Every structure is written in C-alpha cells, then in structure tokens.
Amino acid sequence: MKTIKTILITLLFAGFSTFSYAEGKMGLTITGLDASGSAEEMSRGVEQTRSEDIQGVFASFFIEKDLGVMSIGLDINPMDIASGSVTNVRSCGGSFSCQTNTAEVEITDNIGLYGTMDLGDTGAYIKAMISSHEMEATTTIMNKTTTDTQTNSTYPSQNFLGGHLSLGVERDLGDVFIRGEVGASEYEKVTSKSSSGNTTVTAQIENGVHARISIGKAF
C-alpha cells in the first residue's frame, strides 16, 4: 500500500516540477456512487454468495497542475468511503442455527491519480483516474451449539485498485471555478483468507456509475 501511494505522489510532484510554469488548482469534490456489489464466502467446503446494490456519497480534496489542454492531479479522501457489517447465520439443519458470523468491513487509505484533457474551448473535458484503496475486515463468530462462546477471526488487509472514466464541464465563477462530472467506475476483485484458515472471502464493487461536483481555486 505504501509503495502504491509513494508512486502516485511521486508521479504527481514530478509533473509539478517539470511543468513549473503551469498553473495549479486545488479544491473539494463531492462524489456520489451507485454500483453493484458481489461477494463469495468459502468455509469448510460450503460456498455462499451474496449481491447488493451499493450507494454512497463521499468527499475528497484535489490538487492538480494545469498543463494547457491537459492536467494531472491527485485526489485524496481522508475518510473511510465504506464501512458496515454483514451477518451470516449458518444452519445445522432444520430450524436450528449452529453459529452466526458477523463481518465488519472498512475501506480506507483512498487516493487517486488522474489526468484530464480538454475537449475544445467549451470547458468540457474527459478525465481518467486510477484509485488505490485498502480493505480491512474482522469476523465475529457466535457459536450456538455450546455456551454462546464468541471468537474473532481477522483477515489481512488487502489493497485494490479502481478505474474511473468521466466526462465533465468546468466553469469560472470569478475567484473560484466549479466542475460537474458523470462517468463509470470499476474496481478490482479482492480475495482474503481468515486468520483461522477456515474461510476465504471474495468481494468486488462493479458496474459503478458516479457523479461529481467540485469547487476550487487556481493558484
């Protein structure tokens, strides 16, 4: 994870140094995401799958260098973009439940490197971004066949990448500018094995549609 962050930041500031004559911009972006989520769990030879619709709104800061018809930028979200819990009740057969698994998931360390290209002199542009994220999960197991003894199983943190393609328009409003974007997002599949060695989970966010609005200032 640190290696990916270092590469992204190094690429950005290498561009800042090389094109020192170009204008810089910075600001705040609000993003809304509508996507599909799918997951598989394999535990002791038993496979279960689940799909969910995912909607979310999150904020990020950006800093970029204007190179004329093109620009490069860094997008940083200091907050978690997703967190929550999922409960899975395992059956012993009939109406009896052997145990209940509850998984807590957090997606952290969200950073993206992007480039834009102007589409004529109308303020319209196309934007491509690659983002890096880290997923952390912890599972709590409630055993119903004994005395409700509770045990925890952890999963190693996993890094995954996302790809984002957008069309946008920028307008100057005196001292500041405003942007609007719409586009598509897709994320890598993540696979992780529990510390107990008994369970492997696979998850992916896919078929995402996003909309962004940004406000910023040139410097």
N, C-alpha and C positions, 0 to 999 in steps of 0.2 A: 504493500500500500504506500509506504513512504517513498519507494522508488518511483511509482507512477506519479505521485504528487510532485516529486522533485523534477521529473522530466517535463511535466506540464508547465510548472512555474519557470523553469529554465528556458523553455522554448518561448514563453511569452516575453520575458525580460531580455532575452537575446534579440527578439524583434524590436523591443523598445530601444535598445542600444544602437542597433543597426540603422533604424529609421528615426534618429533623434530629432530630425527636423519636422516630423509629422505631429499632428495634433492628438492629444489624449482626451479620453472621455471616461466618466465614471458615473455610477448611479445605482438605482434599485429596480429589481424586476420582481413582479408577482406572476407566478405560473399556475395555471390550472391544468390538471392531467386527468384524462378519462381513459382507462386501459382495462385489459383483461389480465387476471392473474390465475396461474395454474400451479398445482403442487402435487407431488407424489411422495408417499411415505412407504418405505420397505422395512418391516420389522419382523424378524424371525420368520421370514418366508411369506409374510402376509403383506400384500400391497393394497394401499388405499390411495385414491385420487380425489382432488377437490378443485373446483374452479370458482372464481369470484370476480365480480365487477369491482374495479378499483377507481375511486375518485379522490382527488386531493388538491389542496391549494398550499403553496409554499412560497417563501420569499428568498431572494438571493441578492448579493451585491456583485457588480461587474466593474471591471476596469479594462480599457482597451486602447489600442493605438490606431488612429486613422491614417491609412497609407494612400489616400486618394480614392480610387474606385474600390479599394479593398480595405479591410481592417482585421486585426487579430485581437482576441480578448480572453480574459479569464473570468469565469463565473463561479462564485463561492457561496455555498449555502451553509451558514454556521450552525443551523439547527438540524435535527433529525427530520427526514422527509416522510418517514413512515414508521409507525410503531403500533403494536397491538398484540392481542392474544387470540389463539385458536384452541378450542377444546375438542378432543377426540375421545369418545367413550368406546372402550374395547369390550366386546361381548364374550361371555363364557358359553353362550348358547342359550336359547330360550329367552327369558326375560331378565337373565342375570348379567350384571356387569362386573368384569374382573378388575378393571382399572380405568382410570381417567387420566389422559395425558393432556396437559396444557402447555402450549408453546408460546413463549414471549419473544417477539421479534423486533429488532431495531435496525434501521438503515441509517448509517452515519457517514461522516467524512465525505461530504458531497462536493465535488469540484469538477469544473468543466473547462475545456479549451475549445474556442470556437473561432471561426473565420466568417466574414461576410463579404459579399460582392454586390456592388450597386447595379441595379437594372435600369440603365439610362439616368436621366437627371430629374426623375419624378419623385425621388425619395424612397422608391421601392428597392428592396434588396432581397437576396437569398442568403440564408445562414445555415452553416453546418457546424455541429458541435459533437464532441466526444466527451462523455462524462464518466467519472470514476466514483464508485460507492463501496461501502463496506457493510456487510450484513452480519449481525450478531444475534444468536438465538440461545435460549435456555428452556429446557423442558422440565416440568414438574410432574411427577407420577404419583397418583394416589392409588394405592393398592387396596382393592375392596375385598380381597379374599382372606386378608389377615386382620390386622387391627388398624386399618387406615394409615399404615406407615407411609410416610412421604419421603421420596428420594428425588434427587436432582440429577439431570444429565445435561451436560453442556456440549455445544458444538463449536468447533474452531471458527473464528471469524473468517469470512470469505469476501474477497474483493471481486466486483463485477463491473463491467462497462456498459454504457448506454450510448446509442447513436440517435441524433436528433437532426431533422431537416425542417427548415421553416421558411416561409415567405413573410416579409414584413414591410412596414412603411414607417418612415421617420419624418417628423415634422418639428421645425424650430418654433419655440414659443418665447422669443426674446432671449432671456438669460438661460433658459433651460430647453431641453428637447424632450419629446415624447415618442414612444415607439409602440406599435402593435404588431403581434406576430401570431400566425397559426401554422401548425405543422404536425409531423408524425414523429413518434418516439418508439424505439425498440431496445430491449435490454437483454444481456446475456443470461443464459440459464445458470443457476447456482446449485451446486451439489455439495452436501456436507454430511459427515458421519459423526454420530454421537460419541461422547467420551466413553460410554459403556460398550461401544462396538456393536450394539444390537440393532441400531436404527440408522437408516440413510434417508435423507430427505432431499428432494429436488424441487426447485421453485423457479418461476420465470414471470416477469411482467412483459406483456407483449401487446401488439395491436393498439398502441397508445396514440391518442390524439391530444395535442396540447394547444393552449392559447396563452400568450404572454402579453403583459403590458409593462413598459419600462418608462421611468423618468430619470433624466440625468443631466449632466452639465459638462461642457467642454472645458479643458484647461490647457 
